[in-house]
């Protein structure tokens, strides 16, 4: 069964953006791919474990920090209760997804408006 983990908080330091969750993340492997959930106005970073995918939900509330890390090319890390994991290929995927959404009504006008207003 797919598991979803929603980012609770972010911490932008000089050398990395920490996406903080309250779960144990041991065993998760970054897939380097970002999906879009236009119904919930979120991006989803894919990770996998031995059994299935885990969706790391990136809600609209953290998009400003995502933009700042993207513009500064600061690495993005997931911080759980037990460890930190670098999210590989994050900026390339985010750029691809954002460029796909801008002006594309297939994602719904509300999602397009939200993405265009921040990115």
Secondary structure, DSSP 8 states (H G I E B T S, - for coil): --EEEE--EEEE-SSEEEEE-SS--TT-EEEEEEEEETTTTEEEEEEE-SSSEEEEEEEGGGHHHHHHHHHHT-EEEEE-SS-EEE-TTHHHHHHHHHHHHTT-GGG-HHHHHHHHHH-
